[in-house]
Amino acid sequence: MGAMTHSRLTALGLIAAAVILIADQASKWWVLDVLDLPARGSIALLPVLNLTMVWNRGVTFGFLNSLGAWTAPVLVVGALVIVAALALWLRRAERALVALALGGIAGGAVGNVIDRLRFGAVVDFIHAHAFGYSWYVFNVADAAIVCGVAALVIDGLHRRDGHLAGASDRA
């Protein structure tokens, strides 16, 4: 397995989850209570970046928004089941990248669960846009989830020896 034991990798993942959760909730506190973004709507930071207040009652891209009053409870339970599965996976992690990715995903998921429990919706506020294209408004938790999933995909594409999985060795 290398230099890190399962217990150290688990601890690394838990630290990553805690850092993401704290950063996510602190940024949402700042946006809501210090900046008062709900009253301001949107603030341009850069030509390609705004802070824009969005209450996301569904999941990514507004998916499952149509469940009405059941949306928040269904998504909270679903997210907690996923976090439990990620915790089991984290206990078996064999590489630091996997532990960090799992921790990032779990921390982000818990951050969004806290929003759903507190507000019935997720606080989204980061709005990137360029050349007439506008990305969906997201938050720190969402970014951690996307980066964690991307890291798991990249890790899954590589074998332990560093070659791409499925790629043939050519001399």
Phi, psi and omega per residue, in radians:
M1 nan -0.337 3.141
G2 1.839 -2.782 -3.011
A3 -1.321 -0.453 -3.076
M4 -1.720 2.348 3.091
T5 -1.439 2.912 3.095
H6 -1.003 -0.708 -3.114
S7 -1.165 -0.642 3.096
R8 -1.228 -0.664 3.095
L9 -1.172 -0.670 3.077
T10 -1.093 -0.780 3.111
A11 -1.075 -0.713 3.103
L12 -1.049 -0.785 3.119
G13 -1.118 -0.707 3.125
L14 -1.159 -0.668 3.084
I15 -1.124 -0.757 3.103
A16 -1.046 -0.764 3.122
A17 -1.059 -0.766 -3.132
A18 -1.135 -0.747 3.133
V19 -1.085 -0.795 3.132
I20 -1.116 -0.795 -3.134
L21 -1.044 -0.796 3.139
I22 -1.135 -0.794 3.132
A23 -1.093 -0.724 3.138
D24 -1.106 -0.909 -3.085
Q25 -1.198 -0.611 3.086
A26 -1.144 -0.729 3.138
S27 -1.152 -0.660 3.114
K28 -1.213 -0.684 3.060
W29 -1.037 -0.805 -3.118
W30 -1.092 -0.774 -3.125
V31 -1.127 -0.722 -3.081
L32 -1.430 -0.834 -2.956
D33 -1.709 -0.480 -3.134
V34 -1.694 -0.950 -3.116
L35 -1.348 -0.428 -3.074
D36 0.938 0.873 -3.120
L37 -1.051 -0.577 3.099
P38 -0.996 -0.617 3.133
A39 -1.381 -0.438 -3.068
R40 -1.646 -0.412 3.101
G41 1.436 -1.235 -3.098
S42 -2.620 2.486 3.118
I43 -2.298 2.163 3.097
A44 -1.336 2.206 3.073
L45 -1.771 -0.785 -3.140
L46 -2.427 2.900 3.095
P47 -1.031 -0.319 -3.113
V48 -2.060 0.130 -3.046
L49 -2.547 2.201 3.056
N50 -2.160 2.779 2.848
L51 -1.730 2.027 -3.073
T52 -2.276 2.171 -3.085
M53 -1.360 2.172 3.068
V54 -2.412 2.291 3.002
W55 -1.700 1.861 -3.092
N56 -1.611 1.909 -3.132
R57 -1.566 -0.230 3.100
G58 -1.779 -2.591 3.022
V59 -1.968 -2.811 -3.099
T60 -0.821 2.319 3.136
F61 1.107 0.380 3.114
G62 1.313 0.156 3.127
F63 -1.048 2.492 -3.112
L64 1.202 0.284 3.112
N65 -1.178 -0.305 -3.011
S66 -1.554 0.126 -3.138
L67 -1.399 -0.055 3.113
G68 1.122 -2.323 -3.085
A69 -1.129 -0.343 -3.129
W70 -1.451 -0.197 -3.051
T71 -0.986 -0.986 -3.076
A72 -1.058 -0.879 -3.137
P73 -1.066 -0.711 3.136
V74 -1.106 -0.759 -3.118
L75 -1.239 -0.606 3.089
V76 -1.110 -0.855 -3.134
V77 -1.101 -0.779 3.120
G78 -1.043 -0.780 3.141
A79 -1.132 -0.689 -3.141
L80 -1.193 -0.601 3.055
V81 -1.125 -0.745 3.115
I82 -1.111 -0.751 3.130
V83 -1.088 -0.688 3.095
A84 -1.097 -0.738 3.102
A85 -1.126 -0.698 3.104
L86 -1.115 -0.639 3.113
A87 -1.124 -0.714 3.083
L88 -1.114 -0.747 3.112
W89 -1.098 -0.750 -3.126
L90 -1.025 -0.675 -3.137
R91 -1.099 -0.376 -3.137
R92 -1.832 0.042 -3.100
A93 -1.008 2.488 -3.125
E94 -2.052 -0.082 -3.135
R95 -2.382 2.570 -3.119
A96 -1.058 -0.679 3.142
L97 -1.042 -0.730 3.130
V98 -1.150 -0.773 3.138
A99 -1.076 -0.778 3.117
L100 -1.122 -0.735 3.139
A101 -1.104 -0.821 3.134
L102 -1.095 -0.718 3.090
G103 -1.104 -0.731 3.117
G104 -1.099 -0.755 3.126
I105 -1.124 -0.810 -3.120
A106 -1.124 -0.782 3.117
G107 -1.066 -0.716 3.095
G108 -1.146 -0.739 3.131
A109 -1.094 -0.758 3.128
V110 -1.148 -0.671 3.086
G111 -1.029 -0.751 3.125
N112 -1.268 -0.538 3.053
V113 -1.109 -0.762 3.115
I114 -0.996 -0.765 3.100
D115 -1.038 -0.808 -3.114
R116 -1.081 -0.684 3.119
L117 -1.214 -0.682 -3.114
R118 -1.350 -0.765 -2.948
F119 -2.061 -0.201 -3.045
G120 1.372 0.088 -3.131
A121 -2.774 2.857 3.113
V122 -1.650 2.411 3.094
V123 -1.422 1.954 3.061
D124 -1.993 2.490 -3.060
F125 -2.691 -0.176 -3.135
I126 -1.584 2.092 -3.048
H127 -2.207 1.793 3.094
A128 -1.650 2.467 -3.129
H129 -2.727 2.579 3.123
A130 -2.859 2.496 3.029
F131 0.914 0.708 3.113
G132 1.422 -0.049 3.118
Y133 -1.791 2.374 3.139
S134 -2.134 2.164 3.080
W135 -1.395 2.854 3.078
Y136 -1.134 2.589 3.097
V137 -1.308 2.355 -3.050
F138 -2.431 -3.032 3.141
N139 -2.420 -3.107 -3.119
V140 -1.069 -0.720 3.132
A141 -1.062 -0.787 3.138
D142 -1.063 -0.751 3.139
A143 -1.093 -0.713 3.124
A144 -1.137 -0.694 3.125
I145 -1.118 -0.827 -3.127
V146 -1.110 -0.790 3.129
C147 -1.130 -0.687 3.108
G148 -1.114 -0.768 3.102
V149 -1.112 -0.750 3.115
A150 -1.050 -0.734 3.120
A151 -1.112 -0.679 3.098
L152 -1.153 -0.679 3.103
V153 -1.127 -0.819 3.123
I154 -1.054 -0.783 3.115
D155 -1.073 -0.717 -3.139
G156 -1.161 -0.454 3.122
L157 -1.383 -0.260 -3.119
H158 -1.885 2.370 2.984
R159 -1.383 2.938 -3.126
R160 -1.057 -0.416 -3.134
D161 -1.491 0.036 3.048
G162 1.645 -0.104 3.105
H163 -1.486 2.639 3.056
L164 -1.114 2.363 3.102
A165 -1.087 2.313 3.125
G166 1.510 -0.232 3.131
A167 -1.387 2.435 3.125
S168 -1.511 2.617 3.083
D169 -1.462 2.086 3.129
R170 -2.069 2.389 -3.141
A171 -1.669 nan nan
